[in-house]
Amino acid sequence: MLYLSTILLSVFITVSLIPIMTRLAARFQMVDFPDPRKIHTIPVPRIGGLAMALGASVPVILWTTADDFLRAYFIGAGVLVLFGLVDDRKGLGHKAKFAGQIVAALIAVFYGGVRIDSLGTLLPDWVQLPQWFAVSLSVVAVVGVTNAINLADGLDGLAGGISLLSFCFIGYLAWLMGNNSVVLLSLSLAGAIFGFLRFNTYPASLFMGDTGSQLLGFSAIVLALMITQGDTPLSPVLPLIILGFPVLDTLTVMVERARERRPLFSADKNHFHHRLIRLGLSHAEAVFVIYTIQAMMIVSAILFRYQSDWLLMAGYMAFSVVTISLFAVADRHALRVRKSDMIEGALAVKLRTIRDNNWTIKISFGLSELIIPLLFIFSCFLPARVPIYAAVMSSCSVLLIAGAFIFFKKKYLRGCLRLVLYLTIPVVLYLAEGERAVWMNDDLSLLYRLCFGVVALFVILTVRFTRRMKGFRVSTMDFLIIFIAIIVPNLTGQFVRSNNMGLLAVEIIVFFFSYEVLINEVREKFNALTLSTLAAAVLLGVRGFTGS
C-alpha cells in the first residue's frame, strides 16, 4: 500500500499545484513564447517542473529515512531546480547551466556515492578503473543525460513520456534489488509526471521548462546508476539501454554541429523529433513513434537485464547504427510518409455515416452512464474490510463533493469529482485484490472481470462516435498507460503475482478512462454522477467506521 500511496500522493500534489503555478507563471513572466525553432504557436506557461519537483519530493520525505544518498539527491536536485527556475525566468547561457549541472553531479558523486566504478565484463577482470577516471566518467554521465532529457523536451509530452517509462522500469529494478529509497523516488517521480502529462499532452497548456527537464534527466541517471553499480547482478550497461534514445539524439546533433563548424549549443531543428515531423508525421504521430521506440528499449532492458554486458552493448550499437542510418537516408532523399487520401477519405465517410446515426451514441453512452457508476459502487462491496484511513478519505470526499455541489455548483464540481474518483478508485480496487469478500466466488469474479470488458467496449464506442468537439480524446499519453498495463502482468516477482497487479492496473485504467469520458460527455449535467460518487464514498465510510 505504501507504493500505491506514494504514486497517488505525488499525482495529487502535482495536479493540485499546477493551477497555482500557472497563475504564478503569468505573474513572473515564466512563459514560453513561440519562435521559428519551436513547434507551438501560442505562449505557454513553463513552470510545470516546479509542480513536479514538489509533488515528487513530499512522499519520499514523508515515508523514507534520510541517508547520504537521499540527502545528496535532494541537494543536487535542488540546485538544478534553482538554476532551472532562473533559466525559465530570465534565460541562462549554456555555461551557467553547465555550472549548475556539474555542481549537482559532483554532489551526487562525492556525497551520494553515485559512481561508475565498474564497466562489468566490458573490461578484463584485472583492469580496475582509476578513481579519477571513475569520478570523471560519472560526472560526464550525469551531466550528459541531464542535457539529453533537457534537449528531448521539444514536443508536447515527449520528455515526460520518455522519463515516465524509464522511472517505471528503474523502480521495478530497484524493487528486485531491495533498494526501497530508489523505489519510492522512482514511483513518486512517475506519479508527478503522470499528473503533469494531462496538461502537457498535445496540445499542451503547460510546459515543464528547464526546471522539469533537468530534474528528470538528473534523477533518471542518478537512480539508474545507483541500482546498476556496486554489488548487483544487473548489467552496468542497462542505464545506456534505458536512456539510450535521448542520449543518441544528443550525441548525433552535437556531432553534426561540430562537423558543420557550428557552436555545439546553437539551436536548430535537427533532433530526431524534428526529423520525424519533416518526414510528414504530425506532432502526435512523432511523439507516438518515439514512445514506441522507448517502449521497445524498456522491453529489451527487461528481457536482457542479466545478460552479457557485451551483448547489451552490441545490441545498443546496432540500434544506434540503424537509427542514424535511417534518418540519414530520409534526409538525403527528402523522404516523406505518404498517406492515402483515398483510404482516409473512405474511412472518414464511413465514420461520419455511423456518427450521424444517433442511435449508436445514444446506446453506447446511455449504457456507459448506467453501468460505470454501478460497477464502481459494486466494487466498494468487494474488500473483505475497509481500513480506517479509507473511511477517513471517503468522509473527506463526501464533504468536498457536497460543498462543491451546494456552494459552487458547476464551477468546481468537475474538478472535485475527478479528484475524488482518481484517489478513491485505486484504493478500492487495491483493497479488493488484497482481501476479497468471502461471498465473491469464482463465477462472480469472472462476471466482474467481464464487466470491465463490456464497459471498455461502450466507452470506446462513445469516444469514437461522439459528435462533441470538446469531449474526451485519446492522446499519446494513453499509449503510455496501456503499455504499462500490458507490461506489469508479465513482470516477475512475488509481490506482482500475488496481488494480481496486472489485472489491477487494467481495472484502474478502465475506470479512469470511463469516468474521464463521462465527465466530459455529460454536458455539465453532473447530478447523476455526483449522486453515484457520493453513494460510493458514503458506503466506504460506513464500512470503514463500522468495521463491516
C-alpha positions in Angstrom: 0.0 0.0 0.0 3.0 2.3 0.6 3.9 2.2 -3.1 0.3 3.0 -4.2 0.1 5.8 -1.7 3.3 7.3 -3.0 2.0 7.4 -6.5 -1.4 8.8 -5.5 0.1 11.5 -3.3 2.6 12.7 -5.9 -0.2 12.8 -8.5 -2.5 14.7 -6.1 0.2 17.3 -5.1 1.3 17.9 -8.7 -2.2 18.2 -10.1 -3.2 20.5 -7.2 -0.2 22.8 -7.6 -0.5 23.2 -11.4 -3.3 25.8 -11.4 -1.4 27.8 -8.8 1.8 27.5 -10.8 0.1 28.6 -14.0 -1.0 31.8 -12.3 2.5 32.4 -11.0 4.0 31.8 -14.4 2.0 34.7 -15.8 2.9 36.9 -12.9 6.6 36.2 -13.0 6.7 36.1 -16.9 7.8 32.4 -17.0 6.1 31.9 -20.3 7.5 30.2 -23.4 6.8 32.4 -26.5 6.7 30.8 -30.0 9.6 31.4 -32.4 10.7 29.8 -35.7 12.5 26.9 -34.0 9.6 25.9 -31.8 6.5 23.9 -32.6 3.9 25.7 -30.5 2.2 28.8 -31.9 0.9 30.5 -28.7 2.5 31.5 -25.4 2.6 28.6 -22.9 3.5 28.7 -19.1 6.7 26.8 -18.4 6.5 26.2 -14.7 5.3 22.7 -14.6 8.7 21.5 -13.5 8.3 23.1 -10.1 5.0 21.4 -9.5 6.6 18.1 -10.4 9.5 18.7 -8.1 7.3 19.4 -5.2 4.9 16.6 -6.0 7.7 14.0 -6.2 9.6 15.2 -3.1 6.8 15.2 -0.5 6.0 11.4 -0.4 9.7 10.5 -0.3 10.4 12.9 2.6 7.3 11.6 4.5 8.0 7.9 4.1 11.7 7.4 4.0 14.6 7.7 6.4 17.2 10.1 5.0 20.7 8.7 4.3 23.7 10.2 2.4 22.3 9.1 -0.9 18.9 10.8 -0.4 20.4 13.9 1.0 22.8 14.2 -1.9 20.0 13.5 -4.4 17.7 16.2 -2.9 20.6 18.8 -2.7 21.6 18.1 -6.3 18.1 18.2 -7.5 17.5 21.4 -5.6 20.5 23.0 -7.3 19.1 22.1 -10.7 15.6 23.3 -9.8 17.0 26.6 -8.7 19.1 27.1 -11.8 16.1 25.9 -13.9 13.8 28.5 -12.4 16.3 31.2 -13.1 16.7 30.0 -16.6 12.9 29.7 -17.2 12.5 33.2 -15.8 15.4 35.2 -17.3 17.3 32.8 -19.5 20.8 31.5 -18.7 23.6 30.8 -21.1 24.9 27.3 -21.6 27.9 28.0 -19.4 25.8 28.9 -16.4 23.5 25.9 -17.0 26.6 23.6 -17.2 27.9 25.0 -14.0 24.7 24.1 -12.2 24.7 20.6 -13.7 28.3 20.0 -12.8 27.7 21.1 -9.2 24.7 18.7 -8.9 26.7 15.9 -10.4 29.6 16.4 -8.0 27.2 16.4 -5.1 25.7 13.1 -6.3 29.1 11.5 -6.9 31.1 12.6 -3.8 28.3 12.9 -1.2 25.8 10.4 -2.5 28.2 7.7 -3.6 26.8 7.6 -7.2 29.8 6.4 -9.2 30.6 4.3 -12.2 33.2 2.1 -10.5 32.7 -0.9 -12.9 32.1 -1.4 -16.6 31.3 -5.1 -16.0 32.8 -7.6 -18.5 33.4 -4.8 -21.0 36.9 -4.7 -19.4 39.1 -7.6 -18.3 38.8 -8.7 -14.7 42.3 -7.4 -13.9 41.6 -3.9 -15.1 40.4 -1.6 -12.4 39.0 1.9 -13.2 41.3 4.5 -11.6 39.4 6.7 -9.1 40.0 9.9 -11.0 38.6 8.2 -14.2 35.6 6.8 -12.4 34.7 10.2 -10.9 35.2 11.9 -14.3 33.1 9.3 -16.1 30.4 9.6 -13.5 30.2 13.4 -13.8 30.2 13.2 -17.6 27.4 10.6 -17.5 25.2 12.6 -15.1 25.7 15.9 -16.9 25.3 14.2 -20.3 22.0 12.5 -19.5 20.7 15.7 -17.8 21.2 17.6 -21.0 19.9 14.7 -23.2 16.5 14.8 -21.5 16.6 18.6 -21.5 17.1 18.6 -25.2 14.5 16.0 -25.8 11.8 18.4 -24.4 11.0 19.6 -27.9 7.5 18.3 -28.4 4.5 18.2 -26.1 4.7 15.2 -23.8 7.9 13.9 -25.2 10.4 14.3 -22.4 7.8 13.4 -19.8 6.7 10.3 -21.6 10.3 9.0 -22.1 11.0 9.7 -18.4 7.8 8.1 -17.2 8.7 4.8 -18.9 12.2 5.0 -17.6 11.2 5.6 -14.0 8.7 2.7 -14.0 11.4 0.3 -15.1 14.0 1.8 -12.7 11.6 1.4 -9.9 10.9 -2.2 -10.8 14.7 -3.0 -10.9 15.1 -1.2 -7.6 12.4 -3.3 -6.1 14.1 -6.5 -7.3 17.3 -5.3 -5.7 15.6 -4.4 -2.4 16.5 -0.7 -2.7 13.4 0.9 -1.1 14.7 4.5 -1.4 15.1 4.2 -5.2 11.7 2.5 -5.5 9.9 5.3 -3.7 11.9 8.0 -5.6 11.0 6.3 -8.9 7.3 5.9 -8.1 7.0 9.5 -6.8 8.6 10.9 -9.9 6.4 8.7 -12.1 3.3 9.9 -10.3 4.4 13.5 -10.7 5.0 13.0 -14.4 1.6 11.3 -14.7 -0.2 14.3 -13.1 1.8 16.7 -15.3 1.2 14.9 -18.6 -2.5 15.5 -18.7 -1.6 19.2 -19.0 1.4 18.6 -21.3 0.0 16.2 -23.9 -0.5 17.8 -27.3 -1.8 20.5 -27.5 0.0 21.4 -24.3 -1.4 24.0 -21.9 1.7 23.8 -19.7 5.5 23.1 -20.2 7.9 21.7 -17.6 10.6 24.1 -18.6 14.3 23.6 -17.9 13.4 23.1 -14.3 11.5 19.9 -15.0 13.6 18.5 -17.9 16.9 18.9 -16.0 15.3 17.4 -12.8 14.0 14.4 -14.8 17.3 13.8 -16.6 19.4 14.1 -13.4 17.0 11.8 -11.5 16.9 9.2 -14.2 20.7 8.8 -14.5 21.4 9.0 -10.8 18.8 6.4 -9.9 19.8 4.1 -12.8 23.5 4.2 -11.7 22.5 3.6 -8.1 21.0 0.2 -8.8 23.4 -1.0 -11.5 26.7 -0.2 -9.8 28.2 -2.0 -6.8 27.1 -5.4 -5.6 24.3 -6.2 -8.0 23.7 -8.9 -10.7 22.3 -6.2 -13.0 24.4 -5.2 -16.0 26.1 -1.8 -15.8 25.1 -1.2 -19.4 21.4 -1.1 -18.5 21.4 2.7 -18.0 22.5 3.1 -21.6 19.7 0.9 -22.8 17.1 2.7 -20.6 18.1 6.2 -21.6 19.8 5.4 -24.9 17.5 7.1 -27.3 17.7 10.6 -25.9 21.5 10.1 -25.4 21.9 9.0 -29.1 19.8 12.0 -30.2 22.0 14.4 -28.3 25.3 12.9 -29.5 24.1 12.9 -33.1 23.1 16.5 -33.0 26.4 17.5 -31.4 28.4 15.6 -34.0 26.5 17.3 -36.8 27.1 20.7 -35.3 30.8 20.0 -34.9 31.1 18.7 -38.4 29.4 21.9 -39.8 31.7 24.0 -37.6 28.7 25.5 -35.7 28.6 26.2 -32.0 27.8 22.9 -30.2 25.0 24.6 -28.2 23.4 26.5 -31.1 19.7 25.9 -31.6 18.5 24.1 -34.6 15.8 21.6 -35.9 17.9 18.5 -36.3 16.8 16.5 -33.3 15.1 13.2 -34.0 11.6 14.5 -33.3 12.2 17.4 -35.7 13.2 14.9 -38.4 10.1 12.8 -37.8 8.0 15.8 -38.4 9.9 16.6 -41.6 9.1 13.1 -42.7 5.5 14.1 -42.8 4.3 12.9 -39.4 2.1 15.0 -37.3 3.1 16.3 -33.8 1.2 13.5 -32.1 2.5 10.8 -34.5 6.1 11.9 -34.0 5.7 11.6 -30.2 3.9 8.2 -30.6 6.8 6.9 -32.7 9.4 7.9 -30.1 7.2 6.5 -27.3 7.2 3.2 -29.2 11.0 3.2 -29.6 11.4 4.0 -25.9 9.0 1.2 -25.0 11.0 -1.2 -27.1 14.2 -0.2 -25.3 12.5 -0.8 -22.0 11.2 -4.2 -23.0 14.7 -5.1 -24.2 16.2 -4.0 -20.9 13.6 -6.1 -19.0 14.3 -9.2 -21.1 18.1 -8.9 -21.1 18.8 -7.3 -17.7 21.0 -10.2 -16.6 22.7 -10.9 -19.9 26.2 -10.3 -21.0 27.4 -6.7 -21.0 28.9 -7.2 -24.4 25.6 -8.5 -25.7 23.8 -5.4 -24.4 26.4 -3.1 -25.8 26.4 -4.8 -29.2 22.6 -4.5 -29.3 22.7 -0.8 -28.4 25.4 -0.1 -31.0 23.3 -1.9 -33.7 20.3 0.1 -32.7 22.3 3.3 -33.0 23.7 2.5 -36.4 20.2 1.5 -37.8 18.6 4.6 -36.3 21.2 7.1 -37.6 21.3 5.4 -41.0 17.5 5.5 -41.5 17.4 9.2 -40.6 20.4 9.9 -42.8 18.7 8.2 -45.8 15.5 10.0 -45.2 17.2 13.4 -45.0 19.4 12.7 -48.1 16.4 11.7 -50.3 13.9 14.1 -48.7 11.6 11.2 -48.0 8.1 11.8 -46.7 5.5 9.5 -45.3 2.7 9.0 -47.8 -0.8 8.9 -46.6 -3.5 7.5 -48.8 -6.2 10.2 -49.3 -8.5 7.6 -50.8 -8.3 5.3 -47.7 -8.5 8.1 -45.2 -11.4 9.7 -47.2 -13.3 6.4 -47.3 -12.9 5.8 -43.6 -13.9 9.4 -42.8 -17.1 9.0 -44.8 -17.9 5.7 -43.2 -17.3 7.0 -39.7 -19.3 10.1 -40.4 -22.3 7.9 -41.6 -22.1 5.9 -38.4 -21.8 9.0 -36.3 -24.9 10.6 -37.9 -26.9 7.6 -36.8 -27.7 9.0 -33.3 -28.8 5.6 -32.0 -25.2 4.4 -31.9 -24.0 7.1 -29.5 -27.3 7.1 -27.6 -27.0 3.4 -26.8 -23.2 3.4 -26.0 -23.3 6.5 -23.9 -26.6 5.6 -22.2 -25.2 2.2 -21.1 -21.9 3.7 -20.1 -23.6 6.3 -17.9 -25.5 3.5 -16.2 -23.0 0.6 -15.9 -19.9 2.6 -14.9 -21.2 4.1 -11.6 -23.0 0.8 -10.7 -19.8 -1.2 -11.3 -17.8 1.2 -9.1 -20.4 1.0 -6.3 -20.4 -2.8 -6.5 -16.6 -2.6 -6.3 -16.9 -0.9 -2.9 -18.5 -4.1 -1.5 -15.6 -6.3 -2.6 -13.0 -5.7 0.0 -13.3 -8.0 3.0 -12.8 -5.0 5.2 -12.2 -1.3 4.7 -9.4 0.2 6.8 -9.9 3.4 8.8 -7.7 5.5 6.5 -10.0 4.7 3.6 -13.0 5.6 5.7 -11.5 9.0 6.6 -10.6 9.6 3.0 -14.1 8.8 2.0 -15.6 11.1 4.6 -13.4 14.0 3.3 -14.5 13.1 -0.2 -18.2 13.4 0.8 -17.6 16.8 2.4 -15.6 18.0 -0.6 -18.2 17.0 -3.2 -21.2 18.1 -1.1 -19.5 21.5 -0.5 -18.7 22.0 -4.2 -22.2 21.0 -5.2 -24.0 23.2 -2.7 -21.9 26.3 -2.7 -20.2 26.4 -6.1 -22.5 24.3 -8.3 -20.7 23.6 -11.6 -17.7 25.9 -11.1 -15.5 23.4 -9.1 -17.7 20.3 -9.2 -15.9 18.8 -12.2 -12.5 19.1 -10.6 -13.8 17.8 -7.3 -15.4 14.7 -8.9 -12.3 14.0 -10.9 -10.0 14.4 -7.8 -12.2 12.1 -5.6 -12.5 9.4 -8.3 -8.8 9.4 -9.1 -7.9 9.0 -5.5 -10.6 6.5 -4.5 -10.7 4.1 -7.4 -7.1 2.8 -6.9 -7.6 2.4 -3.2 -10.9 0.4 -3.6 -9.5 -1.9 -6.3 -6.3 -2.5 -4.4 -8.2 -3.4 -1.2 -10.4 -5.7 -3.2 -7.4 -7.5 -4.8 -5.7 -7.8 -1.4 -8.5 -9.5 0.5 -11.8 -10.1 -1.2 -15.1 -10.7 0.5 -15.9 -14.3 1.1 -19.2 -14.2 -0.9 -17.3 -13.3 -4.1 -16.9 -16.8 -5.6 -15.1 -17.7 -8.9 -18.2 -17.3 -11.0 -18.9 -13.8 -9.7 -15.3 -12.9 -10.1 -15.3 -13.9 -13.7 -18.5 -12.0 -14.3 -17.0 -9.0 -12.6 -13.9 -9.1 -14.9 -16.1 -9.4 -18.0 -18.0 -6.2 -16.9 -14.8 -4.3 -17.4 -14.5 -5.5 -21.0 -18.1 -4.5 -21.6 -17.5 -1.1 -20.1 -14.4 -0.6 -22.2 -16.3 -1.5 -25.3 -19.1 1.0 -24.7 -16.6 3.7 -23.7 -14.6 3.2 -26.9 -17.8 3.5 -29.0 -18.8 6.6 -27.1 -15.4 8.3 -27.7 -15.3 7.2 -31.3 -18.8 8.3 -32.3 -19.4 11.3 -30.1 -20.4 14.5 -32.0 -18.9 16.8 -29.4 -15.9 18.8 -30.4 -14.5 19.2 -26.9 -15.2 15.8 -25.3 -12.6 13.3 -24.2 -10.0 12.5 -26.8 -7.4 9.7 -26.9 -3.9 11.1 -26.7 -0.3 9.8 -26.8 -0.3 9.7 -23.0 -2.9 6.9 -23.2 -0.3 4.8 -25.1 2.0 5.1 -22.1 -0.7 3.9 -19.7 -1.7 1.0 -21.9 1.9 0.0 -22.4 2.5 -0.1 -18.6 -0.7 -2.1 -18.1 0.5 -4.7 -20.6 4.0 -5.0 -19.2 3.1 -5.1 -15.5 1.3 -8.6 -15.7 4.4 -10.1 -17.2 6.9 -8.8 -14.6 8.4 -11.4 -12.3 8.2 -11.1 -8.5 6.1 -12.4 -5.7 4.5 -9.1 -4.9 3.4 -8.5 -8.5 2.0 -12.0 -9.0 0.4 -12.4 -5.5 -1.5 -9.2 -5.8 -2.7 -9.6 -9.4 -1.0 -6.3 -10.2 -1.6 -6.7 -14.0 -5.4 -7.1 -13.6 -5.4 -4.3 -11.0 -3.7 -1.9 -13.4 -6.1 -2.8 -16.2 -9.1 -2.2 -14.0 -7.8 1.1 -12.7 -7.2 2.3 -16.3 -10.7 1.2 -17.5 -12.3 3.1 -14.6 -10.1 6.2 -15.2 -10.9 6.3 -18.9 -14.5 5.6 -18.3 -15.1 8.4 -15.8 -13.0 10.8 -17.9 -15.4 10.1 -20.8 -18.5 10.5 -18.5 -17.2 13.8 -17.0 -16.6 15.3 -20.4 -19.7 13.9 -22.1 -22.5 14.7 -19.6 -22.5 18.3 -20.8 -22.2 19.9 -17.3 -25.2 17.8 -16.0 -23.4 16.3 -13.0 -26.3 15.4 -10.8 -26.4 11.6 -11.5 -22.6 11.4 -11.5 -22.4 13.3 -8.2 -25.0 11.2 -6.5 -23.3 7.9 -7.5 -19.9 9.1 -6.4 -21.4 10.3 -3.1 -23.0 6.9 -2.7 -19.7 5.1 -3.2 -17.9 7.4 -0.8 -20.6 7.1 1.9 -20.6 3.3 1.5 -16.8 3.1 2.0 -17.0 5.5 5.0 -19.8 3.4 6.7 -18.0 0.1 6.1 -14.7 1.5 7.4 -16.1 3.1 10.6 -18.4 0.2 11.4 -15.8 -2.4 10.6 -18.0 -4.3 8.2 
